């Protein structure tokens, strides 16, 4: 009887192992790639929007007079998988939209890395990626960037920037100013040179570090539910000081900067400015 139970148990174990192995998503072959290059005319009125699915987006300003796109599609699941993703460009009036489009109902197992060069006179308006990283540098215009499971980095942007990230970080430096910045499950590091109207810097499960130019005129409020607030080397005329909630005035006051965190610290520092 014991032998019979043993063989039945062994049979079931083998059967389940085979069954589950058939469901395991194992890459059948090495990575395959496909290059995609394109170029678009641009002038002072051109506005660029970019929408990608998976991968990364890198946008840099340059001295040329066209928008250039160099993209690489890649997958571990064969050349047929690459055919499930299409890179398109839509031009409407002065707007150019570069977009990665899925051609199947089931999300394709394809990554698309985009390297985009933008003329100095064109405006980068909207950049979004579902899963991946966004890097924007040396561009012009008020820009909104959004991603999931990645990082948004904006540097040396001649405009006011906004960003929204889920499961990742936001890094902003050397921009004209900022709008709203929001992160869930990640950190925010931001340099604040100016604001346009009231601004909300919000974080859930992470840390906020803000470097503020000393000459900024603004009202400021900082609060955290589970964490501490630290303020160093910056002149704030405080009207409220508690461990988890502070309010005050920068310079002559003005539009409001609301910095709020749910689970994490808020660190405010003075930005070092070269004389």
C-alpha positions as CSV (number, residue, x, y, z in Angstrom):
1,X,0.0,0.0,0.0
2,X,2.8,2.4,0.9
3,X,4.5,1.7,-2.5
4,X,1.3,2.5,-4.3
5,X,1.0,5.8,-2.5
6,X,4.6,6.6,-3.2
7,X,4.2,6.0,-6.9
8,X,1.0,8.0,-7.1
9,X,2.6,10.9,-5.3
10,X,5.7,10.7,-7.6
11,X,3.4,10.6,-10.7
12,X,1.5,13.7,-9.5
13,X,4.8,15.5,-8.8
14,X,6.2,14.8,-12.2
15,X,2.9,15.8,-13.9
16,X,2.6,19.1,-12.1
17,X,6.3,19.9,-12.8
18,X,5.7,19.3,-16.5
19,X,2.5,21.2,-16.5
20,X,3.9,24.3,-14.8
21,X,7.1,24.2,-16.8
22,X,4.9,24.7,-19.9
23,X,3.5,27.9,-18.4
24,X,6.9,29.3,-17.5
25,X,7.7,32.4,-19.6
26,X,11.2,31.5,-20.6
27,X,13.0,33.5,-23.4
28,X,13.4,31.1,-26.3
29,X,16.4,32.9,-27.9
30,X,19.0,35.7,-27.5
31,X,18.0,39.3,-27.8
32,X,17.1,40.6,-31.2
33,X,16.9,44.3,-32.2
34,X,15.7,46.5,-34.9
35,X,16.8,50.1,-35.6
36,X,14.4,52.9,-36.5
37,X,15.6,56.3,-37.6
38,X,13.6,59.4,-38.7
39,X,13.9,63.1,-39.0
40,X,11.3,65.9,-38.8
41,X,11.5,69.6,-39.9
42,X,11.2,72.0,-37.0
43,X,11.0,75.8,-36.5
44,X,10.3,78.3,-33.7
45,X,6.7,77.2,-33.5
46,X,7.3,73.4,-33.3
47,X,6.0,71.6,-30.2
48,X,7.2,68.0,-29.5
49,X,5.3,65.3,-27.7
50,X,6.6,61.8,-27.0
51,X,4.7,58.7,-25.9
52,X,6.5,55.4,-25.4
53,X,5.4,52.0,-23.9
54,X,8.5,50.3,-22.4
55,X,12.2,51.3,-22.5
56,X,13.6,54.8,-22.2
57,X,13.4,58.2,-23.7
58,X,16.4,60.5,-23.9
59,X,15.8,64.1,-25.3
60,X,18.7,66.5,-25.8
61,X,18.9,70.0,-27.3
62,X,21.2,70.5,-30.2
63,X,22.3,73.2,-32.8
64,X,20.6,71.5,-35.8
65,X,17.3,72.6,-37.4
66,X,15.5,69.2,-37.4
67,X,14.2,66.8,-34.8
68,X,16.1,63.6,-35.1
69,X,14.9,60.2,-33.8
70,X,17.2,57.2,-33.3
71,X,15.3,54.3,-31.8
72,X,16.0,50.7,-31.1
73,X,13.4,48.0,-30.6
74,X,14.6,45.0,-28.7
75,X,13.1,41.7,-27.4
76,X,14.1,38.3,-26.1
77,X,11.2,36.6,-27.8
78,X,12.1,36.6,-31.5
79,X,11.7,38.8,-34.5
80,X,8.0,38.2,-34.8
81,X,7.6,39.9,-31.4
82,X,9.3,43.1,-32.8
83,X,6.5,43.3,-35.4
84,X,3.9,43.8,-32.6
85,X,5.3,47.3,-32.0
86,X,5.2,50.3,-34.3
87,X,6.9,53.6,-34.0
88,X,4.8,56.4,-35.5
89,X,4.9,60.2,-35.9
90,X,1.9,62.4,-36.2
91,X,2.1,66.0,-37.4
92,X,-0.8,68.3,-36.7
93,X,-0.3,72.1,-37.3
94,X,2.8,72.9,-35.3
95,X,2.8,69.7,-33.2
96,X,4.8,66.6,-33.7
97,X,3.9,63.5,-31.7
98,X,6.3,60.6,-31.7
99,X,4.6,57.5,-30.4
100,X,5.2,53.8,-29.8
101,X,2.0,51.8,-30.6
102,X,1.2,48.3,-29.7
103,X,-0.5,46.3,-32.5
104,X,-1.8,43.5,-30.3
105,X,-4.3,43.3,-27.4
106,X,-1.7,41.4,-25.2
107,X,1.1,43.8,-24.3
108,X,4.2,43.0,-26.5
109,X,7.4,41.9,-24.8
110,X,9.3,44.6,-26.5
111,X,11.5,47.5,-25.2
112,X,12.0,50.7,-27.2
113,X,14.9,53.0,-26.4
114,X,14.5,56.5,-28.0
115,X,17.3,59.0,-28.5
116,X,15.9,62.3,-29.7
117,X,17.7,65.5,-30.6
118,X,15.6,68.7,-30.5
119,X,16.6,72.1,-32.0
120,X,17.1,74.9,-29.5
121,X,14.1,76.8,-30.9
122,X,11.6,73.9,-30.6
123,X,9.5,73.3,-27.5
124,X,9.4,69.9,-25.6
125,X,5.9,69.8,-24.2
126,X,4.9,66.3,-23.1
127,X,6.9,63.2,-22.5
128,X,5.4,59.9,-21.2
129,X,6.6,56.3,-20.8
130,X,4.6,53.4,-19.3
131,X,7.6,51.6,-17.9
132,X,11.1,53.1,-18.1
133,X,13.3,56.1,-17.7
134,X,13.0,59.7,-19.1
135,X,16.0,62.0,-19.4
136,X,15.6,65.6,-20.7
137,X,18.5,68.0,-21.0
138,X,19.3,71.3,-22.8
139,X,15.7,71.9,-24.1
140,X,13.2,74.7,-24.2
141,X,9.6,75.1,-23.0
142,X,7.3,74.2,-20.2
143,X,7.6,70.4,-20.0
144,X,5.5,67.7,-18.3
145,X,7.1,64.2,-17.9
146,X,5.4,61.1,-16.6
147,X,6.6,57.5,-16.1
148,X,6.0,54.3,-14.1
149,X,8.7,52.1,-12.7
150,X,11.5,54.4,-13.7
151,X,13.2,57.8,-13.1
152,X,12.5,61.3,-14.6
153,X,15.6,63.5,-14.8
154,X,15.3,67.0,-16.1
155,X,18.3,69.2,-16.3
156,X,19.1,72.6,-17.9
157,X,15.6,73.1,-19.2
158,X,14.7,76.6,-20.2
159,X,11.1,76.4,-19.0
160,X,8.9,75.4,-16.0
161,X,8.8,71.6,-15.5
162,X,6.3,69.2,-14.0
163,X,6.6,65.5,-13.4
164,X,4.6,62.5,-12.1
165,X,6.3,59.2,-11.3
166,X,4.9,55.9,-9.9
167,X,7.6,53.6,-8.4
168,X,10.7,55.7,-9.2
169,X,12.4,59.1,-8.6
170,X,12.3,62.7,-9.8
171,X,15.5,64.7,-10.3
172,X,15.2,68.3,-11.3
173,X,18.1,70.7,-11.6
174,X,19.1,73.9,-13.5
175,X,15.6,74.6,-14.9
176,X,13.9,78.0,-15.2
177,X,11.3,76.9,-12.6
178,X,9.0,74.2,-11.5
179,X,5.4,73.2,-11.4
180,X,3.8,70.3,-9.5
181,X,6.1,67.3,-8.8
182,X,4.6,64.0,-7.5
183,X,6.1,60.6,-6.7
184,X,4.6,57.4,-5.3
185,X,7.2,55.1,-3.8
186,X,10.3,57.0,-4.6
187,X,12.3,60.2,-3.9
188,X,12.3,63.8,-5.1
189,X,15.4,65.9,-5.5
190,X,14.7,69.4,-6.9
191,X,16.3,72.7,-7.4
192,X,13.8,75.6,-7.2
193,X,14.8,78.8,-9.1
194,X,11.2,80.0,-9.6
195,X,7.6,79.0,-9.5
196,X,4.6,79.8,-11.7
197,X,1.6,80.1,-9.4
198,X,1.1,77.8,-6.5
199,X,3.2,74.6,-6.6
200,X,2.7,71.2,-4.9
201,X,5.7,68.9,-4.3
202,X,4.2,65.6,-3.1
203,X,5.7,62.3,-2.1
204,X,4.3,59.0,-0.8
205,X,6.8,56.6,0.7
206,X,10.1,58.4,0.0
207,X,12.2,61.5,0.7
208,X,11.9,65.0,-0.5
209,X,15.1,67.2,-0.8
210,X,14.6,70.7,-2.1
211,X,17.3,73.3,-2.8
212,X,15.8,76.8,-3.0
213,X,17.5,79.9,-4.5
214,X,17.9,82.4,-1.7
215,X,16.3,85.3,-3.7
216,X,12.9,83.5,-4.2
217,X,9.8,85.2,-2.9
218,X,7.2,82.7,-1.9
219,X,5.0,81.4,0.9
220,X,6.1,77.9,1.9
221,X,4.4,75.1,3.9
222,X,6.1,71.8,4.7
223,X,4.5,68.7,6.3
224,X,4.9,65.0,6.8
225,X,2.8,62.4,8.5
226,X,5.6,60.0,9.3
227,X,9.0,61.7,9.2
228,X,10.8,64.8,10.2
229,X,11.4,68.2,8.6
230,X,14.8,69.8,8.4
231,X,15.7,73.3,7.2
232,X,19.3,74.4,6.7
233,X,21.0,77.6,5.6
234,X,18.0,79.3,4.2
235,X,16.1,82.4,5.6
236,X,12.5,81.5,6.3
237,X,10.3,83.8,8.4
238,X,8.4,81.0,10.2
239,X,4.8,81.4,11.3
240,X,4.5,77.8,12.4
241,X,7.1,75.3,13.6
242,X,6.3,71.8,14.6
243,X,8.3,68.6,14.0
244,X,6.0,67.5,11.2
245,X,4.5,70.8,10.1
246,X,6.1,74.1,9.3
247,X,4.9,77.3,7.6
248,X,6.7,80.5,6.7
249,X,7.6,83.1,4.2
250,X,10.6,83.3,1.8
251,X,11.7,86.8,1.0
252,X,8.6,89.0,0.4
253,X,6.3,86.1,0.1
254,X,4.0,85.3,-2.9
255,X,2.7,82.2,-4.5
256,X,2.7,79.1,-2.3
257,X,5.1,76.1,-2.3
258,X,3.4,73.2,-0.6
259,X,5.8,70.3,0.2
260,X,4.1,67.3,1.7
261,X,5.2,63.8,2.4
262,X,3.3,60.7,3.7
263,X,6.1,58.4,4.9
264,X,9.4,60.1,4.8
265,X,11.5,63.2,5.5
266,X,11.4,66.7,4.1
267,X,14.8,68.4,3.7
268,X,15.0,72.0,2.7
269,X,18.4,73.6,1.8
270,X,19.6,76.8,0.4
271,X,21.0,76.6,-3.2
272,X,24.6,77.7,-3.6
273,X,24.6,80.3,-6.4
274,X,27.9,81.4,-8.0
275,X,28.4,85.2,-7.7
